[in-house]
Amino acid sequence: MGGVIGLGVIIAALQFLIGTYDRLVTLRNYIENAWAQIDVQLRRHYSARPGAEKLARVSPGQIRSAGSTCGRGLLGGRVDSTARRARPPTRCPES
């Protein structure tokens, strides 16, 4: 009888240790993924800076009259929701 109880305690301890190890590995992977996502966001932000700096150097008057045939300027096009870039308008609105 004592051997069965001892075997049960050993099995319970092994299950606890395996479960704890699995949880620690899961948390490590979660943290690595979180840092990878931060890295992606920082790279995306850094790659967007040259365009933002170029746009900041343009005066508002230049934006409005940047040669657009529709009179809507550089920012008059539709905005692409995935890339967040201004695209040229496909057709001019009727004036």
N, C-alpha and C positions, 0 to 999 in steps of 0.2 A: 504494500500500500504506500509506503514512504517513497519507493522508487517512482511510482506513477505521479505522485505530487511533485517530486523533484523534477521529473521530466516535463511536467506541465509548466513549472516555473521557468525552466530553461527555454522552452518553446515561447512562452509569453515574453521573456526578456529579448529573445532573438527577433520576435515580431516587432517589439518596441524599437529596437536598434535599427532594423531595416526600414521601418516607417519613418523614423527620425532622419536617417540618411537620405531617404527619398525626398522628404520635405525640404531638406537643406539643398539638395541638388536642384529641385524645382525653384526654390527662391534664388539660387545663384543664376540660373538661366533667366529668370524674370528680371533680375537686376542687370544682367548683361544686355538683354533686349532693350531695357529702358535707356541705358547709356547709348546703345546703338541708335535709338530713335532721336536722342538729343543730338548726337553727332550728325545725323541726317539733316535735322532742322538747322543746325549751325552752318553746315555746308550750303544748304539752300539759301539761307539768309546772306551768307558771304557772297554767293554767286549772283545774287540779285542787287548787290550794292552798286556795281558800275552803272547799271541802268538807272538806278535811283539818283545817283550823283549827276549823271548826264541830264536827267530830267530836271533836277534842281537848278542846274545852270541855265536852263531855258527860262526866259521871262514869260509872264502870263500872256503878253501881247503876241509873242511868237507862237505860243501854243494855240491861240485862237486863229491865227492867220498863217498856218504852216503849209499853205498850198493845197489845202483840202478843197476839192471841187464842190463839196457840200457846205463849206463854210464852218465845219465843226472842228477843224484843227487836228492836232496830233492825238488828242484824247477823245475825239468824236466817234470813233468806231465802237463796235460792240466789244465787250470784255469777255474773253474766253475764261470760263469758270475754272477750268482745270489748270491752266498755266498762268492765269491772272495777267495776261498781256493784252494790250489794246490791239485790236485787229482793225484793218481798214473797213469802212462800211461797204456793204455789198451793193447798196443802191442809195441814191440821195432821196431824202424825204421831200415831198412836194412843198414848195414855199408858198 
